[in-house]
Amino acid sequence: MRSPRAVLRRVVSARGFSLLEVIAALLLLAIAFTALMRVAGGSIGLTNNAADYTRAALWARSLLDTADAEGPLRPGRTEGQFDRQYRWRLTVAPWRPADVDPQQPASPLQVVKLDLDVLWGQGRSERSAHFSTLRMAAPQPGQP
């Protein structure tokens, strides 16, 4: 059996953490947790932004695939709304390659350029995505 003096020496020599060390450790944990929450919040924001652009691309593909379903494409500008969140603006214009000689007679095949802007959000938080494609169009009346 140990003497009371040996037990007392052992208790005195066993040291724990001081209050200052505990406070410093908690402060480091709080800083690390704050940084981790900022990263997680930014990640959620980027994921939502990517989802919005993906939806805009799906709406754009749908509209561009059916742009000439109701009749031949005519030059001009049209606007509309897909749903409560997404709107669109389509511009159709004749297109010729830049390297074609203007003196050369026009081809009987007409190519039009479709420029589509898909917009969502309001005011300062408004976002947009631009899509552009070329399509063969029916010849205009009076052309062969």
C-alpha positions as CSV (number, residue, x, y, z in Angstrom):
1,M,0.0,0.0,0.0
2,R,1.2,3.5,-0.8
3,S,1.8,6.1,1.7
4,P,-0.4,9.2,1.7
5,R,2.6,11.2,0.8
6,A,3.3,9.3,-2.4
7,V,-0.4,9.7,-3.5
8,L,-0.2,13.4,-2.8
9,R,3.0,13.8,-4.8
10,R,1.4,11.9,-7.7
11,V,-1.8,14.1,-7.6
12,V,0.3,17.3,-7.5
13,S,2.5,16.2,-10.4
14,A,-0.5,15.2,-12.6
15,R,-1.3,18.5,-14.4
16,G,-4.3,19.3,-16.6
17,F,-4.9,22.1,-19.0
18,S,-5.1,25.6,-17.8
19,L,-8.1,27.8,-18.5
20,L,-6.1,29.8,-21.0
21,E,-5.2,26.7,-23.0
22,V,-8.9,25.6,-23.1
23,I,-10.0,29.1,-24.2
24,A,-7.3,29.2,-27.0
25,A,-8.4,25.7,-28.2
26,L,-12.1,26.8,-28.3
27,L,-11.1,29.9,-30.2
28,L,-9.2,27.9,-32.9
29,L,-12.2,25.5,-33.2
30,A,-14.6,28.5,-33.6
31,I,-12.4,30.0,-36.4
32,A,-12.1,26.7,-38.2
33,F,-15.9,26.1,-38.0
34,T,-16.6,29.6,-39.3
35,A,-14.3,29.0,-42.3
36,L,-15.9,25.6,-43.0
37,M,-19.4,27.1,-42.9
38,R,-18.4,29.8,-45.4
39,V,-17.0,27.2,-47.8
40,A,-20.2,25.1,-47.4
41,G,-22.4,28.2,-48.0
42,G,-20.4,29.2,-51.1
43,S,-20.7,25.6,-52.4
44,I,-24.5,25.7,-52.0
45,G,-24.6,29.0,-53.9
46,L,-22.5,27.7,-56.7
47,T,-24.7,24.5,-56.9
48,N,-27.9,26.6,-57.2
49,N,-26.3,28.9,-59.8
50,A,-25.3,25.8,-61.9
51,A,-28.8,24.4,-61.6
52,D,-30.3,27.7,-62.8
53,Y,-28.0,27.7,-65.9
54,T,-28.8,24.1,-66.6
55,R,-32.6,24.8,-66.5
56,A,-31.9,27.8,-68.9
57,A,-30.0,25.5,-71.3
58,L,-32.9,23.0,-71.3
59,W,-35.5,25.7,-72.0
60,A,-33.2,27.1,-74.7
61,R,-32.8,23.7,-76.4
62,S,-36.5,23.1,-76.3
63,L,-37.3,26.5,-77.9
64,L,-34.5,26.2,-80.5
65,D,-35.6,22.7,-81.5
66,T,-39.2,23.8,-82.1
67,A,-38.5,27.4,-83.5
68,D,-39.6,26.4,-87.0
69,A,-42.3,23.9,-86.1
70,E,-45.2,26.3,-86.6
71,G,-43.9,27.7,-89.9
72,P,-40.9,29.1,-91.7
73,L,-38.5,31.3,-89.8
74,R,-38.9,34.9,-90.5
75,P,-36.4,37.6,-89.6
76,G,-37.4,39.6,-86.6
77,R,-37.5,39.5,-82.8
78,T,-40.0,37.7,-80.5
79,E,-40.2,37.4,-76.8
80,G,-42.1,35.2,-74.4
81,Q,-42.0,33.4,-71.1
82,F,-41.4,29.8,-70.3
83,D,-42.7,29.8,-66.8
84,R,-42.9,32.3,-63.9
85,Q,-39.1,32.3,-63.5
86,Y,-37.7,32.1,-67.0
87,R,-38.2,34.5,-70.0
88,W,-36.8,34.4,-73.5
89,R,-36.0,36.8,-76.4
90,L,-35.3,35.3,-79.8
91,T,-33.8,37.2,-82.7
92,V,-33.8,35.7,-86.2
93,A,-31.6,37.3,-88.9
94,P,-30.4,36.2,-92.4
95,W,-26.8,35.0,-92.3
96,R,-24.0,34.8,-94.9
97,P,-20.5,33.6,-94.3
98,A,-18.0,36.5,-94.0
99,D,-15.7,35.1,-96.7
100,V,-18.4,35.1,-99.4
101,D,-18.0,37.7,-102.2
102,P,-20.9,40.1,-102.0
103,Q,-20.9,40.2,-105.8
104,Q,-21.6,36.5,-106.0
105,P,-25.3,35.7,-106.4
106,A,-27.1,34.5,-103.3
107,S,-27.7,30.8,-102.9
108,P,-31.2,29.6,-103.2
109,L,-30.8,28.0,-99.7
110,Q,-31.3,30.6,-97.1
111,V,-29.4,30.3,-93.8
112,V,-30.7,32.2,-90.7
113,K,-29.0,32.9,-87.4
114,L,-31.1,32.4,-84.3
115,D,-29.9,34.3,-81.2
116,L,-31.7,33.3,-78.1
117,D,-31.4,35.0,-74.7
118,V,-32.9,33.2,-71.7
119,L,-33.3,35.5,-68.7
120,W,-34.3,34.9,-65.1
121,G,-34.3,36.9,-61.9
122,Q,-35.3,40.5,-61.3
123,G,-33.4,43.8,-61.0
124,R,-29.8,43.5,-59.8
125,S,-30.0,39.7,-59.5
126,E,-31.1,39.2,-63.1
127,R,-29.1,36.6,-64.9
128,S,-29.0,35.6,-68.6
129,A,-27.6,32.9,-70.8
130,H,-27.1,33.4,-74.6
131,F,-27.5,30.7,-77.2
132,S,-26.9,31.0,-80.9
133,T,-27.3,28.6,-83.8
134,L,-27.7,28.5,-87.6
135,R,-30.7,27.0,-89.5
136,M,-31.7,26.3,-93.0
137,A,-34.8,28.3,-93.8
138,A,-37.4,28.1,-96.5
139,P,-36.7,30.5,-99.4
140,Q,-38.5,33.8,-99.1
141,P,-41.3,34.4,-101.5
142,G,-40.1,35.6,-104.9
143,Q,-36.9,33.6,-104.6
144,P,-36.4,30.4,-106.6
